[in-house]
Amino acid sequence: METTYDNSSLKLKKEFLDAEDFLPLNGTDYVELYVGNAKQAAHFYKTAFGFQSLAYAGLETGIKDRVSYVLEQEKIRLVLTSPLGDGGPINEHINKHGDGVKNVALWVDDASKSWSETTQRGAESVYEPKIIEDKDGKVVLSAIKTYGETAHIFVERGDYNGIFMPGFMPWKSEYNPAPVGLKFIDHMVGNVGWNEMNQWVEFYAKVMGFAQLISFDDKDISTDYTALMSKVMTNGNGRIKFPINEPAEGKKKSQIEEYIEFYNGAGVQHVAVATDNIVETVTAMKNRGVEFLKVPASYYEDVLDRVGEIDEDLAPLSELGILIDRDDEGYLLQLFTKPVADRPTLFFEIIQRKGAKSFGKGNFKALFEAIEREQESRGTL
Ligand code: FE2
């Protein structure tokens, strides 16, 4: 596995790029959250994030134990699922973790092969390949466990022509707020416990054939109080990027520790979604009530000395609190929401890449100081 590592640059090693990809992934198929009230969460993601109503499953479609709302915006699909009764696994998940990401579904050409290749390499199965069918065709699903209680579902759509998946009906709504320009999932970050990062890096390398894109350590990412370590894993075609964080020793409690405490274990920390125009996207989201982290105004005094020339005017960026960073290949603009549910766990990142392939390392210090101010107000620092 070490041969696939390259800690000093964003480039992947040639051996990795030449190796046969035993788990070809076409992209993220959908992200499923288990939430306490899917109907109201769906309203939030439509209103505040500009997602569109797509599909529904529940009592009306013959499902007795749960309800799922499917929303989409460009290539992003969110599934929001709530239980209809008590005591089941979805209830337990919500009781333990609060609202959070349960399934990161990956779009594949062969869900059976994806399952056998990964389970042969040590993945724990959630369920074996199964075919689900309706009048619009068939979909093959299989699933394996990843960190915490999170799972990867392999979705083989073949020639399925239905709205989302067998068992779902179109969700028609008269309430359709405009999209805000979110295009696709850029990366999804997992928080794992103390000393667990390398174990999960190895899982993605060995079991899923990913390689490490870049590594930074606690010297890069620490403020007076908070610290973390992070490694970014990517699949063969680069469409899937999963940074893995673990807490590092700091003077006070790391934000990763706070997450692990409130989530009761490892889980998805943030979903980063791409836009072509971050000023328009963030303006729309703010107007619709989304709360973002705020860096101090002083951040903008010397940011251009750090990142060099950019195409955008600095004024709207500084007004919205948008962060800027640069690597060898270009720059990026990014901004992070505050946690989207009650517990200080899951949040979103809005990112616009202008050539940069990295993740905003240069912003971590300013950002973590902003997070610490939030932690302080929650008394969890
Ligand atoms: Fe990120």
Residues whose N, C-alpha, C, O or C-beta is under 5 A from the ligand:
A	BS01	FE2	A272 E349 F359
